[in-house]
Amino acid sequence: MRRRLAAVAAILFLLLPGRSTAAEPPRIALNTVGYLANAPKKASIVGGAERFRIERLPSREVVLEGDCSPPVKNPDTGEDVSIADFSAVSQPGEYQLSLGNAASPKFNIGDDVYREPFYLATRAMYLWRCGVAVSAEWRGDHFHHEACHLDDGWLDVVAGEHVRKASVGGWHDAGDYNKYVVNAGAAVGVMFRAWEDFRPQIERVGLDLPESGGKLPDFLAELKWEIDWLLTMQAGDGSVYHKLSAKNFCGFILPERERDPRYFSPSGTAATADFVAMTAMASRHFAPFDKPYADTCLAAAQKSYAYLKAHPQDVRPDQKEFKTGGYDSPDADDRLWAAAELWEATGDEGALDDVEAVLKRGRNASFDADWDWGNLKNLGLLTYLFSKSAGRDEALVMKLHNSLVSVADQIATTAKIHGYARPLGSRYYWGCNGSAARQTLVLQAAARLSGDNKYREAGLDALNHLLGRNYYGRSFVTGLGHQPPLHPHDRRSIADDVANPWPGYLVGGPQPNAEGWHDDQEDYRSNEIAINWNAALIYATAGYLK
């Protein structure tokens, strides 16, 4: 049934915005969720228009009329794109942009337009939980799966004998049900960064978790579910198993129906370093609420850091027995992040020396505009740069300060000159939607350092793009905005009996070019979901909570 629906969707897709012909009216692309009241508000217009109007709904009162900008060729789509700027409209309410007889999707203006996206994206992490039954209601649909993977996991691959080591819990990684430490680093690190940067706003949003009302704030309770699992991934010598996975990807079934044995893979130093960083961050952020748990996390971090110090070589895990996700990358960035977080958590001078030795060598001493699980140095650099602890090298601090602002300028300029204000410009690859959302970490940091609001505005450009100001005129988040994805590569959404997909998930996005996204469950290259992309969306939306 779902395959037939996907085929119908593929036919309809040809008729949706993003596939214009000369006979079509102008195409309007804007944030289909909404705009902050006092922020810039722009739409991209394709197909020719000189005047636009903004109508307040439901009265259809015209509150603004204006001229579109002259069209400019957008290099990655080949379209002539004009801009309608309606920033002057700030009264909260529901609106629509019109061009003659053509009209945009409805959108909201208000100070709380990102509360629902943040809630939905963060609650989606709860719905990714492994080892327990989960359920949620969203817009009349009921989503549910039973407890799954209760035998996790087996040590055959690493120990040569069929022995179980309890490792139940954590989050399913993506559209599959396996669990990977390195990609957990990209998700957990970014979510802890959100808590650090926007804690007061986040604490005001209840997440309706089973733990709600307990001693932990909801956001930390969700992170604890993943940290609890990560603690089981540490081997006796302090190294950390790279992943816990079946040997092959399962079919399109619900998680409780996957019965293949799941095995620990050998350890790797990238996974071990990411584990250090995550557990050190956990020790800091859980300490005010649960000191014994924080101490457990810190002891685990110190044990694994000792392992890294004793094994300075880059150890890549042998994954030849697995055909599941590799997440294999060099460990230099991960070691930098680990040292920064352990120093921030403890004040350990040896860890600080390790950070600064890397920075003085120069190779990892600058920020990246475009980054993901394969290079997490930005997380370590942010921790070092914004630390309030004593002892930093002021020359290195200034170097990082300048690098951060320079990279943020690059991102903001790229968004400004792109027809859809896409902060990644013309770069398209697997998971690029997550990268666009993740750029907000650099932008928000530059805003804090400089006080210049242009960086926060560029961060809003990223959200505008993901929620509809794009080549397709559609939201890239399931269950949210105008014509969101209906057929993500997500085994739960494919296997259950609910027509709509599980809500709150950012799909990977187009590749290898702007026209390369397909709302097709088989297209894992552009339409899969993943914890690292959702974590980036969580951070991006958290930055604009009221």
Long-range contacts (C-beta under 8 A, 24 or more apart in sequence): 2-252, 2-487, 2-494, 2-521, 3-521, 5-486, 5-487, 5-499, 6-487, 6-520, 6-521, 6-522, 9-486, 9-487, 9-519, 9-520, 10-518, 10-519, 10-520, 13-518, 13-519, 16-472, 16-473, 16-474, 16-483, 17-472, 17-473, 17-474, 18-471, 18-472, 18-473, 18-474, 18-515, 20-46, 20-47, 25-99, 25-100, 25-101, 25-102, 26-99, 26-100, 26-102, 27-102, 27-473, 28-84, 28-97, 28-99, 28-102, 28-103, 28-104, 28-473, 29-420, 29-468, 29-469, 29-470, 29-471, 29-472, 29-473, 30-97, 30-104, 30-105, 30-107, 30-464, 30-468, 30-469, 31-107, 31-463, 31-464, 31-467, 31-468, 31-469, 31-481, 32-104, 32-105, 32-106, 32-107, 32-467, 32-468, 32-473, 32-474, 32-475, 32-481, 32-482, 32-483, 33-107, 33-108, 33-113, 33-114, 33-116, 33-117, 33-467, 33-468, 33-475, 33-480, 33-481, 34-107, 34-108, 34-109, 34-110, 34-113, 35-107, 35-108, 35-109, 35-113, 35-460, 35-464, 36-109, 36-110, 36-111, 36-113, 36-114, 36-460, 36-544, 37-90, 37-91, 37-92, 37-109, 37-110, 37-111, 38-90, 39-87, 39-457, 39-460, 40-85, 40-87, 40-457, 40-460, 41-85, 41-86, 41-87, 41-89, 41-109, 42-83, 42-84, 42-85, 42-86, 42-87, 42-421, 42-464, 42-469, 43-83, 43-84, 43-86, 43-97, 43-104, 43-469, 44-81, 44-82, 44-83, 44-419, 44-420, 44-421, 44-469, 45-81, 45-82, 45-83, 45-84, 45-99, 46-79, 46-80, 46-81, 46-82, 48-80, 48-82, 49-82, 49-84, 49-99, 49-100, 49-102, 51-99, 52-84, 52-86, 52-97, 52-98, 52-99, 53-97, 53-98, 54-86, 54-89, 54-95, 54-96, 54-97, 54-98, 55-95, 55-96, 55-97, 55-98, 56-91, 56-93, 56-94, 56-95, 57-93, 57-94, 57-95, 57-96, 57-106, 58-94, 63-89, 63-91, 63-95, 64-88, 64-89, 68-99, 72-419, 74-418, 74-419, 74-420, 75-426, 76-418, 76-425, 76-426, 76-428, 76-513, 76-514, 77-419, 77-471, 77-514, 77-515, 79-419, 81-419, 81-420, 105-468, 105-473, 105-481, 105-482, 105-483, 111-546, 112-545, 112-546, 113-544, 114-463, 114-541, 114-544, 114-545, 115-205, 115-545, 115-546, 116-480, 117-463, 117-467, 117-477, 117-480, 117-537, 117-541, 118-202, 118-205, 118-538, 118-541, 118-542, 118-545, 119-205, 119-207, 120-477, 120-479, 120-480, 120-503, 120-504, 121-477, 121-504, 121-505, 121-506, 121-534, 121-537, 121-538, 121-541, 122-205, 122-207, 122-219, 122-222, 122-504, 122-538, 123-207, 123-208, 123-209, 123-504, 124-502, 124-503, 124-504, 124-505, 124-534, 125-171, 125-191, 125-222, 125-226, 125-531, 125-534, 125-535, 125-538, 126-207, 126-209, 126-222, 126-225, 127-502, 127-504, 128-171, 128-172, 128-531, 129-169, 129-170, 129-171, 129-172, 129-225, 130-168, 130-169, 130-170, 130-171, 130-172, 130-177, 130-179, 130-229, 130-255, 131-168, 131-169, 131-170, 131-229, 132-169, 136-503, 138-479, 138-503, 139-479, 139-500, 139-503, 141-498, 141-499, 141-500, 141-503, 142-498, 143-492, 143-496, 143-498, 143-502, 143-503, 144-496, 145-254, 145-255, 145-256, 145-492, 145-496, 146-254, 146-256, 147-256, 148-177, 148-254, 148-255, 148-256, 148-258, 149-177, 149-255, 149-258, 149-262, 151-261, 151-262, 152-179, 152-244, 152-262, 153-244, 153-262, 153-263, 153-264, 154-261, 154-262, 154-263, 154-264, 155-263, 155-264, 156-261, 156-263, 157-263, 157-264, 157-265, 157-266, 157-321, 158-235, 158-241, 158-263, 158-264, 158-265, 158-266, 158-267, 165-232, 165-264, 166-232, 167-229, 167-232, 167-233, 167-244, 167-264, 168-229, 168-232, 169-225, 169-226, 169-228, 169-229, 169-232, 170-225, 170-226, 170-228, 170-229, 170-230, 171-225, 171-226, 171-229, 171-531, 172-255, 172-531, 173-325, 173-530, 173-531, 174-325, 174-528, 174-529, 174-530, 174-531, 175-488, 175-489, 175-490, 175-491, 175-524, 175-528, 175-529, 175-530, 176-249, 176-250, 176-324, 176-325, 176-491, 177-246, 177-250, 177-255, 177-258, 177-491, 178-243, 178-244, 178-245, 178-246, 178-249, 178-262, 178-324, 178-325, 179-229, 179-243, 179-244, 179-245, 180-242, 180-243, 180-245, 180-325, 180-327, 181-230, 181-233, 181-240, 181-241, 181-242, 181-243, 181-271, 181-274, 181-275, 181-327, 182-242, 182-268, 182-270, 182-271, 182-274, 182-327, 182-328, 182-329, 182-334, 182-373, 183-325, 183-327, 183-373, 183-530, 183-531, 183-532, 184-226, 184-230, 184-274, 184-278, 184-531, 185-271, 185-274, 185-275, 185-277, 185-278, 185-334, 185-337, 185-373, 185-376, 186-372, 186-373, 186-376, 186-531, 186-532, 186-535, 187-226, 187-531, 187-532, 187-534, 187-535, 188-223, 188-226, 188-227, 188-230, 188-278, 188-281, 188-535, 189-274, 189-277, 189-278, 189-281, 189-337, 189-376, 189-379, 190-379, 190-438, 190-441, 190-532, 190-535, 190-536, 190-538, 190-539, 191-219, 191-223, 191-535, 191-538, 191-539, 192-223, 192-278, 192-281, 192-282, 192-285, 193-379, 193-382, 193-441, 193-539, 194-219, 194-538, 194-539, 194-542, 194-543, 195-219, 195-220, 195-223, 195-285, 196-285, 197-444, 197-448, 197-539, 197-542, 197-543, 198-542, 198-543, 198-545, 201-542, 201-545, 201-546, 202-542, 202-545, 204-545, 204-546, 205-545, 215-289, 215-290, 216-286, 216-289, 216-290, 217-289, 220-285, 220-286, 220-289, 223-282, 223-285, 224-282, 224-286, 224-293, 227-278, 227-279, 227-282, 227-297, 230-275, 230-278, 230-279, 231-279, 231-296, 231-297, 231-300, 233-264, 233-271, 233-275, 234-275, 234-300, 234-303, 234-304, 235-267, 237-307, 238-272, 238-303, 238-304, 238-306, 238-307, 239-267, 239-269, 239-272, 239-304, 239-307, 239-311, 240-267, 240-268, 240-271, 240-272, 240-274, 240-275, 240-304, 241-265, 241-266, 241-267, 241-271, 241-317, 242-266, 242-267, 242-268, 242-270, 242-271, 242-317, 242-319, 242-327, 243-271, 243-317, 243-319, 243-322, 243-324, 243-325, 243-327, 245-322, 245-324, 245-325, 246-324, 247-321, 247-322, 247-323, 247-324, 248-322, 248-323, 248-324, 249-323, 249-324, 250-491, 251-491, 252-491, 252-494, 252-495, 252-521, 253-491, 253-495, 254-491, 254-492, 254-495, 254-496, 255-491, 255-492, 257-495, 263-321, 263-322, 265-317, 265-318, 265-319, 265-321, 265-322, 266-317, 266-318, 266-319, 267-315, 267-317, 268-315, 268-316, 268-317, 268-328, 268-331, 269-308, 269-311, 269-313, 269-314, 269-315, 269-331, 269-334, 269-335, 270-314, 270-316, 270-328, 270-329, 270-330, 270-331, 270-334, 271-317, 272-304, 272-307, 272-308, 273-304, 273-308, 273-331, 273-334, 273-335, 273-337, 273-338, 274-334, 274-337, 274-338, 274-376, 275-300, 275-301, 275-304, 276-301, 276-304, 276-305, 276-308, 276-338, 276-341, 276-342, 277-301, 277-334, 277-337, 277-338, 277-340, 277-341, 277-342, 277-376, 277-379, 277-380, 278-341, 279-304, 280-338, 280-341, 280-342, 280-344, 280-345, 280-346, 281-341, 281-345, 283-345, 284-344, 284-345, 298-345, 298-346, 301-341, 301-342, 301-345, 302-342, 302-346, 305-338, 305-339, 305-342, 305-351, 308-335, 308-338, 327-373, 329-373, 329-374, 329-375, 332-358, 332-363, 332-364, 332-377, 333-364, 333-375, 333-376, 333-377, 333-380, 334-376, 336-364, 336-377, 336-380, 336-381, 337-376, 337-377, 337-379, 337-380, 337-383, 338-380, 339-380, 340-379, 340-380, 340-381, 340-383, 340-384, 341-380, 341-383, 343-384, 343-387, 343-389, 344-383, 344-384, 344-387, 344-389, 347-389, 347-391, 349-391, 352-391, 352-392, 355-380, 355-384, 356-392, 356-393, 356-396, 359-384, 359-393, 359-396, 359-399, 359-400, 360-393, 360-396, 365-396, 365-399, 365-400, 365-403, 366-399, 366-400, 366-403, 366-407, 367-400, 367-403, 367-404, 367-407, 367-442, 368-407, 369-407, 369-410, 369-411, 369-414, 369-439, 369-442, 370-424, 370-427, 370-435, 370-439, 371-435, 371-438, 372-431, 372-434, 372-435, 372-438, 372-532, 373-532, 378-441, 378-442, 382-441, 382-445, 385-445, 386-445, 386-448, 401-449, 404-442, 404-445, 404-446, 404-449, 405-446, 405-449, 405-450, 407-442, 407-446, 408-442, 408-443, 408-445, 408-446, 408-447, 408-455, 408-458, 409-446, 411-439, 411-442, 411-443, 411-458, 412-443, 412-454, 412-455, 412-457, 412-458, 415-458, 415-461, 415-462, 416-458, 420-465, 420-469, 420-470, 420-471, 421-461, 421-464, 421-465, 421-469, 422-461, 422-462, 422-465, 422-470, 423-458, 423-461, 423-462, 423-465, 426-514, 428-509, 428-510, 428-511, 428-512, 428-513, 428-514, 428-516, 429-511, 429-512, 430-508, 430-511, 430-525, 430-526, 431-508, 431-509, 431-530, 431-532, 431-533, 432-508, 432-509, 432-510, 432-511, 433-466, 433-476, 433-506, 433-507, 433-508, 433-509, 433-533, 434-506, 434-508, 434-509, 434-530, 434-532, 434-533, 434-534, 434-536, 434-537, 435-536, 436-462, 436-465, 436-466, 436-509, 437-462, 437-463, 437-466, 437-506, 437-533, 437-536, 437-537, 437-539, 437-540, 438-536, 438-539, 438-540, 440-536, 440-539, 440-540, 440-543, 441-539, 444-543, 456-543, 456-544, 459-540, 459-543, 459-544, 460-544, 462-540, 463-540, 463-541, 463-544, 466-506, 466-537, 466-540, 471-510, 471-514, 471-515, 472-517, 476-506, 476-507, 476-509, 477-504, 477-505, 477-506, 477-507, 477-537, 478-502, 478-503, 478-504, 478-505, 478-507, 478-529, 479-503, 479-504, 480-504, 485-519, 485-527, 486-519, 487-519, 487-520, 487-521, 487-527, 488-519, 488-521, 488-527, 488-528, 488-529, 489-521, 489-522, 489-523, 489-524, 489-527, 489-528, 489-529, 490-521, 490-528, 490-529, 493-521, 494-521, 504-534, 505-529, 505-534, 506-533, 506-534, 506-536, 506-537, 507-533, 508-533
